[in-house]
Amino acid sequence: MRKNCLCRNTRVFLVFLLVFTLLALQLIAPNYGHSGNEGYVAAIKTAKGNFLCSEDGGGKEINATRETVGEWETFEIINLGKGYAALRSHDGSYIRTTKDGKGVYSDSSKIGNRETFKLIALKDDKLAFMTYDKKYLCAEDGGGGKLTADRDNIGEWETFELLMIEPTASDRLQLTALAGDKAVVFSWNKPSSTKNIIGYNLYRGTASGKESSTPITDFPIEKTSYTDYNINVDTNYYYVLRVVYKNNVLGSPSNEVSVALGSKITLKSETAAEGIYLYWNKPTESKNIVGYYLYRATASGRQSTTPITDFPIEGTQYNDKNVEENTNYYYILKPVYKDKTLGAASKETYAKSGTRVSTVLLEVGSRYMYVNGQRKDIDPGNNTVVIIKNGRTFLPIRAVIEALGGDVQWRESDKRVSIYLKRNTIQLWINNKLAKVNGANRESDVAPYISDTGRTMLPLRFIAENLDCEVDWDGLTKRVTITAPR
């Protein structure tokens, strides 16, 4: 969006002295050995009071139609030396004239003959622009229309007024910031020319390029330093500075600086039985915090911009289960405030996820099993218990296998049970000791059977050991603990 810097009848001051200096040494050929740092940002006013405009900030034709000054109506007057200058538009393009003089455009990437103008000083602080072809720039009808470069003589329509907005390049403001634990201290350079400067406005925002249009102080800052106490801990802030001239005209913004008060959140992580466990302290100044976002990566400093949860975490701990095994994960944490802004990131922490396992605890005579400590039914809805028959432990196996991350299928045609876990497959048939383990024949010392209640009972030891599970048999308590990679 274009920002108007001057109202129609407002100007800062004339740069007649600049023009006079440029004209002090007038030679036939311009000097192209300029540094690019010598110049002024100015508006160019026509005889009728209109301002020259570079449409879209550059890249198009120049006209003389504007009544107010904004970014498109400001140009950098670059001193080439020996009475010559170039004009650069807002997007960095140089102003050029066409060979026939009928057009003036802002679309050149370098300074050549047609981008060079000789400044001609006139009475009443006015001036004219002479082109390489010794023609003059002309605002048709004195303004309000097209700009050409085909006039042989200087008249009213070929007369312009140069209104300086501010110094450029080496004179531009350089803002610096230093964050403490309770405030941010700012400092900046003082322009070499302070004429008409009454102070400085400092603007703040919580997103880059989104600083408020209202300065953080009611009146311009008179010194070249300022301390901002009115900010939250753990929030990124962005600042720019502008010169304030007489009549409240504003200069161009300084460089943008980003700063945050030191984070008071310490994030820690450690390997957990399932995933990675993270925990952190609650900041002292936390009344506006509604939660926290965690950001994860598998390389240091490469966290995604998308948090690992859809909504802010309300507590001060989180178990991240959505991780791969045996992998280093790097985390940062940001507080979320009521206004939906994010605080500064915590320091990075990392932990290595372990091999995740599922543990199932069974007890002879019980209809329950404990999966990672949580009680569940072995045969939901049927109250079937673990039994010992012919010295072997039998039970309906489906719930156990599914708890370990596997699958069980039944084929009625030949009374076959197929068990799948990881890369292992076991096939058993009712009343048959012969089984297949990963396609190879294996014989169990007991055969599966159908109980009086119609439940399919399978031998636990044979199945568990052929699925590469670790099995612990406690004869004293008649308990069996099965542990398998998940």
C-alpha positions in Angstrom: 0.0 0.0 0.0 1.3 3.5 -0.9 2.0 5.8 2.0 1.6 9.5 1.6 4.5 11.4 3.1 3.4 15.0 2.3 0.0 16.7 1.9 -0.6 18.8 -1.2 0.8 22.1 0.0 3.4 20.7 2.4 7.1 20.6 1.7 10.2 20.4 3.8 12.7 22.8 2.3 14.2 23.7 -1.1 17.5 22.4 -2.1 18.6 25.3 -4.1 22.0 25.2 -2.5 22.3 21.6 -3.7 21.5 22.6 -7.2 23.9 25.6 -7.0 26.7 23.2 -5.8 26.0 20.8 -8.6 26.2 23.6 -11.1 29.4 25.0 -9.8 31.5 22.9 -12.2 29.7 22.5 -15.5 31.7 20.6 -18.1 30.6 19.1 -21.3 30.8 15.4 -20.3 29.3 14.0 -17.1 31.4 12.0 -14.6 30.0 8.5 -14.3 32.4 7.5 -11.5 29.9 8.3 -8.8 29.7 6.2 -5.6 25.9 5.8 -5.7 25.9 7.2 -2.1 25.7 10.9 -2.9 22.1 12.1 -3.2 18.8 13.2 -1.8 15.3 11.9 -1.8 13.1 14.6 -3.3 9.8 15.3 -4.8 9.7 17.2 -8.2 6.9 19.7 -8.4 5.6 21.2 -11.7 4.5 24.8 -12.4 0.9 24.0 -11.7 1.7 22.2 -8.4 1.5 18.6 -9.5 4.2 16.1 -8.7 6.1 13.8 -11.0 5.1 10.1 -10.5 6.8 6.9 -11.4 3.8 4.5 -11.7 4.0 1.4 -9.5 7.2 2.8 -8.0 9.1 2.2 -11.2 9.2 0.3 -14.5 6.6 2.4 -16.3 6.1 5.8 -17.8 6.7 9.0 -15.8 3.8 11.4 -15.6 3.0 14.7 -13.8 -0.4 14.1 -12.4 -0.2 13.7 -8.7 -1.4 16.1 -6.1 0.2 14.5 -3.1 3.6 12.9 -2.4 4.0 9.2 -1.6 6.6 6.6 -2.5 5.9 6.7 -6.2 6.3 10.5 -6.2 9.8 10.5 -4.6 13.1 10.2 -6.5 16.7 9.9 -5.4 18.6 12.8 -7.0 22.1 11.2 -7.5 24.9 13.7 -7.8 27.1 12.6 -10.8 29.4 15.6 -10.3 30.2 18.5 -12.6 26.6 19.7 -12.7 25.0 16.5 -13.7 22.6 14.1 -11.9 20.6 11.0 -12.4 17.1 10.3 -11.0 16.2 7.0 -9.4 12.7 5.9 -8.7 11.4 4.0 -5.7 12.1 0.5 -7.1 15.7 1.5 -8.0 15.1 2.0 -11.7 16.7 5.0 -13.4 14.8 7.6 -15.3 15.5 7.7 -19.0 14.3 9.6 -22.0 13.5 8.1 -25.4 15.6 9.1 -28.5 12.7 11.1 -29.9 12.1 12.8 -26.6 8.4 11.8 -26.7 8.6 9.6 -23.7 10.2 9.5 -20.2 10.4 6.1 -18.5 11.6 4.6 -15.2 13.0 1.3 -16.4 16.7 1.6 -16.8 19.1 -0.6 -14.7 22.2 1.6 -15.1 23.2 5.2 -15.8 24.1 6.1 -19.3 23.7 9.1 -21.6 19.9 9.0 -21.6 19.8 8.6 -17.9 21.8 11.8 -17.3 20.4 15.2 -16.7 22.0 18.6 -16.4 20.5 20.8 -13.7 19.8 24.4 -14.9 19.3 26.9 -12.0 16.5 29.4 -12.6 15.0 32.3 -10.7 12.9 31.9 -7.6 14.6 28.6 -6.6 13.3 26.8 -9.7 15.3 24.6 -12.1 15.1 22.8 -15.4 16.4 19.4 -16.5 18.4 19.3 -19.7 18.8 15.9 -21.5 21.7 14.4 -23.3 20.2 15.7 -26.6 20.1 19.2 -25.1 16.3 19.1 -24.8 14.3 19.9 -21.7 11.9 17.9 -19.6 8.4 19.3 -20.0 5.2 18.7 -18.0 2.5 19.2 -20.5 0.1 22.0 -19.6 2.3 22.8 -16.7 1.2 19.6 -14.9 -1.7 17.2 -14.8 -0.6 15.2 -17.8 2.3 13.6 -19.6 6.0 14.2 -19.1 8.1 14.6 -22.3 11.7 15.5 -23.1 11.5 17.2 -26.4 11.5 21.0 -25.7 14.1 23.3 -27.2 13.6 26.1 -24.7 12.8 26.7 -21.1 9.3 28.0 -20.4 6.8 27.7 -17.6 6.0 24.0 -18.5 9.8 23.2 -18.4 10.2 24.7 -14.9 10.3 22.5 -11.8 10.7 22.9 -8.1 12.8 20.4 -6.1 11.5 19.6 -2.7 13.9 17.6 -0.5 12.4 14.9 1.6 15.5 13.6 3.4 19.1 12.7 3.0 19.9 9.3 1.6 22.5 6.4 1.8 25.2 7.4 4.3 22.8 9.8 6.0 20.1 7.2 6.4 19.2 6.1 9.9 20.8 2.9 11.2 18.9 1.5 14.2 20.5 -0.8 16.7 18.9 -2.7 19.6 20.2 -4.3 22.7 17.9 -6.6 24.8 18.1 -6.7 28.6 16.1 -8.7 31.0 13.3 -6.1 31.4 13.7 -3.6 28.5 15.3 -3.0 25.1 17.8 -0.2 24.6 17.8 1.5 21.2 20.3 3.8 19.6 20.8 5.3 16.1 23.0 7.7 14.2 22.4 11.4 13.9 22.0 12.5 10.2 24.8 14.8 9.1 22.2 17.4 8.2 19.7 18.0 11.1 18.1 21.1 9.6 14.3 20.9 10.2 14.5 17.7 12.2 12.5 17.9 15.4 12.9 14.3 16.6 12.4 10.7 15.8 9.4 8.3 15.9 10.0 4.7 16.9 7.4 2.1 15.6 6.9 -1.4 17.0 5.2 -4.6 15.8 5.2 -8.4 16.5 5.7 -9.4 12.8 8.3 -8.3 10.3 7.1 -5.4 8.2 4.0 -5.0 10.3 5.0 -2.3 12.7 2.1 -0.1 13.9 1.5 3.2 12.3 1.3 4.8 15.7 4.7 5.5 17.3 5.4 4.1 20.8 5.8 7.6 22.2 3.3 10.4 22.2 5.9 12.9 21.1 9.0 12.6 18.9 12.1 11.3 20.7 14.6 14.2 20.9 17.7 12.2 21.6 19.3 9.4 19.5 18.6 6.7 22.1 15.5 5.3 23.8 14.7 2.4 26.2 11.4 0.5 25.7 10.0 -1.0 28.9 6.5 -1.6 27.6 7.0 -5.1 26.1 6.3 -8.7 27.2 8.9 -11.3 28.0 9.4 -14.1 25.4 7.9 -12.1 22.5 9.7 -11.2 19.3 9.3 -7.5 18.5 10.2 -5.6 15.3 11.1 -1.9 15.2 11.7 0.8 12.6 12.6 4.5 13.2 11.6 7.6 11.2 12.9 11.1 11.3 10.2 13.7 12.1 10.7 17.0 10.3 8.9 20.3 10.9 5.2 20.3 10.0 5.2 16.6 11.2 6.6 15.3 7.8 8.1 11.9 8.2 11.3 10.5 6.7 11.8 7.1 5.2 12.0 4.2 7.7 15.3 3.0 9.0 16.5 -0.6 8.8 14.2 -3.0 10.7 15.6 -4.6 13.9 14.2 -7.7 15.6 14.6 -8.2 19.4 13.2 -10.2 22.3 13.8 -10.1 26.0 15.7 -13.1 27.2 13.5 -16.2 27.3 12.8 -17.4 30.9 11.6 -20.8 29.7 13.9 -23.7 30.1 12.9 -26.7 28.0 14.2 -30.2 28.8 13.8 -33.6 27.2 14.6 -37.2 27.9 14.0 -40.6 26.3 10.7 -42.1 27.5 9.3 -45.6 27.3 7.1 -44.3 24.5 8.7 -41.5 22.5 10.3 -38.5 24.1 9.2 -36.8 27.3 9.5 -33.0 27.3 9.0 -30.6 30.2 9.5 -27.0 31.0 9.1 -24.3 33.7 6.2 -21.9 33.8 7.5 -18.3 33.4 6.9 -15.9 36.3 5.2 -13.4 34.0 2.7 -15.8 32.5 -0.7 -14.2 33.0 -1.2 -13.7 29.3 0.1 -17.1 28.3 -2.6 -19.5 27.1 -0.4 -22.4 26.2 2.8 -23.5 24.4 3.8 -24.8 21.0 6.6 -27.3 20.5 8.5 -27.5 17.3 10.5 -30.5 16.2 13.3 -31.5 13.8 15.8 -34.3 13.2 18.6 -31.7 12.7 19.7 -28.9 15.0 18.2 -25.6 14.2 15.9 -27.0 11.5 12.6 -27.1 13.3 9.5 -26.9 11.3 7.4 -23.7 11.4 4.4 -25.9 12.1 4.0 -27.0 15.8 3.6 -30.7 16.6 0.2 -30.2 18.1 -2.9 -28.5 16.5 -3.7 -26.6 19.6 -1.4 -25.0 22.3 -0.3 -27.4 25.0 -1.9 -26.2 28.2 0.4 -27.8 30.8 4.2 -27.7 31.2 4.9 -31.2 29.9 4.3 -33.3 26.9 5.1 -36.9 25.7 5.9 -36.9 22.0 5.0 -40.4 20.8 4.9 -39.6 17.1 8.6 -40.3 16.6 10.8 -42.9 14.9 12.8 -45.3 16.9 16.5 -44.6 17.8 16.4 -41.1 16.3 17.7 -37.8 17.6 15.0 -35.1 17.8 15.6 -31.4 18.5 12.9 -29.3 20.0 12.2 -25.6 20.8 9.2 -24.2 22.7 7.3 -21.0 22.2 4.7 -19.6 24.6 1.3 -18.6 23.0 -0.3 -15.4 24.3 -4.0 -14.4 24.5 -3.7 -12.2 21.4 -2.4 -15.3 19.5 1.1 -13.9 19.2 4.1 -16.2 19.9 6.8 -15.6 22.4 10.5 -16.0 21.8 11.8 -19.6 21.3 13.4 -21.4 24.2 16.9 -22.7 23.8 17.0 -26.0 21.9 17.0 -29.3 23.6 17.3 -32.8 22.1 16.9 -36.4 23.1 17.2 -39.8 21.3 14.1 -41.9 21.1 14.5 -45.5 22.3 13.3 -48.7 20.9 9.6 -48.6 21.7 8.2 -51.8 23.2 4.9 -53.1 24.3 4.7 -55.2 27.4 1.8 -57.6 28.1 1.3 -59.1 31.6 -0.9 -62.2 31.9 -1.9 -64.2 35.0 -3.3 -67.7 35.0 -6.9 -67.7 36.1 -7.4 -64.0 35.3 -9.5 -62.6 32.5 -7.4 -59.4 32.5 -4.1 -58.5 30.9 -2.0 -55.4 31.6 -0.7 -53.7 28.5 2.0 -51.2 29.3 0.4 -51.0 32.8 -3.2 -50.5 31.6 -5.7 -53.2 32.4 -7.7 -54.7 29.6 -9.9 -57.7 29.0 -8.2 -60.7 27.4 -11.4 -61.7 25.6 -13.8 -58.7 25.7 -17.4 -59.7 26.4 -16.7 -63.3 27.0 -14.9 -63.4 30.4 -12.4 -66.0 29.2 -9.5 -66.6 31.5 -5.9 -67.8 31.0 -5.8 -71.6 31.7 -3.2 -74.3 32.0 -3.9 -77.5 30.0 -1.5 -80.5 29.7 1.1 -78.3 31.3 0.8 -75.5 28.7 -0.7 -72.1 29.0 -3.7 -71.4 26.7 -5.8 -68.3 26.0 -7.6 -66.5 23.2 -4.7 -64.8 21.5 -6.3 -62.1 19.4 -6.3 -59.3 22.1 -2.7 -60.1 23.1 -1.4 -60.0 19.5 -3.2 -56.8 18.7 -1.8 -55.2 21.9 1.7 -56.0 20.6 0.9 -54.3 17.3 0.0 -57.4 15.3 -3.0 -59.0 13.6 -5.0 -62.2 13.8 -7.1 -63.8 11.1 -9.4 -66.8 11.1 -10.3 -69.0 8.2 -13.4 -71.2 8.8 -12.9 -73.6 5.9 -9.9 -75.3 7.4 -10.1 -73.9 11.0 -6.8 -72.0 10.5 -5.5 -69.2 12.6 -3.0 -66.8 11.0 -0.9 -64.5 13.3 1.1 -61.6 12.0 3.5 -59.5 14.0 6.3 -57.4 12.5 7.9 -59.6 9.8 6.8 -62.8 11.4 3.8 -65.0 10.4 2.5 -68.1 12.3 -0.2 -70.4 11.0 -1.9 -72.9 13.3 -4.8 -75.4 12.7 -7.3 -76.5 15.3 -6.5 -79.9 16.8 -3.2 -80.1 14.8 0.3 -79.8 16.4 1.9 -79.0 13.0 2.2 -75.3 12.4 4.0 -73.0 9.9 6.4 -70.3 11.0 7.3 -67.9 8.3 6.5 -70.6 5.7 8.5 -73.3 7.4 6.9 -76.3 9.2 7.2 -76.3 12.9 5.7 -78.7 15.4 4.2 -77.7 18.8 4.0 -80.1 21.7 0.3 -79.2 22.1 -2.4 -78.4 19.6 -4.9 -75.5 19.5 -8.5 -76.4 20.4 -12.0 -74.9 20.7 -13.2 -74.6 24.3 -16.6 -75.6 25.6 -17.6 -72.0 25.4 -16.7 -71.8 21.7 -13.4 -69.8 22.2 -10.3 -70.6 20.2 -7.5 -71.4 22.7 -3.9 -71.2 21.5 -0.6 -72.2 23.2 1.0 -69.0 24.5 4.7 -70.2 24.7 4.9 -71.5 21.1 3.4 -68.4 19.7 5.3 -65.9 21.7 8.7 -67.5 21.2 8.2 -67.8 17.4 7.3 -64.2 17.2 10.7 -63.2 18.6 9.1 -61.9 21.8 10.8 -62.0 25.2 8.8 -64.1 27.6 9.3 -64.2 31.4 7.6 -67.0 33.2 7.0 -66.5 37.0 6.1 -69.9 38.4 5.5 -68.6 41.9 2.8 -66.1 40.8 1.7 -67.9 37.6 2.4 -64.7 35.7 3.7 -64.4 32.2 5.3 -61.2 30.9 5.6 -60.8 27.1 7.8 -58.0 25.7 8.0 -57.3 22.0 9.4 -54.5 19.7 6.5 -52.5 18.4 
